[in-house]
Amino acid sequence: MFDKFKNAVADNAIRSAIEKYSGKIAEKLPEIAALEPHDVRDDARFHTAVIAPALAKVVAASNGATRLVPGFDDRFSRAMLHLRDQLVVVDAAAGKVSLVPDYEDRVSEVLIEGFKLRG
């Protein structure tokens, strides 16, 4: 029973944080379009170029609160990979990376979906 409560609290904290920071994340997403297609499609390269720096900023901005959420780093990584898969368009043949037209409106929803994914 305590685990259910703890998970519910963590999920509410994540939802609140996403609502608070999704605008800042949306502002940074165009930077992904400047990456090479192979850096976006390859999970390890995407982690190095995008996820790790974003995670460091989120952890710093949270003043350590993310450490209270069990498995936050892994959940954040899955959420960012989900965001990439839903909002980033890679045209490897043309060597282009772009964002779906409505990405700004969908960032919060896609991140919440991503945090719900289990590894």
Summary of the structure (lengths in Angstrom):
residues: 119
radius of gyration: 14.6
end to end distance: 22.2
largest distance: 52.6
contacts: 322
relative contact order: 0.18
helix: 76%
strand: 7%
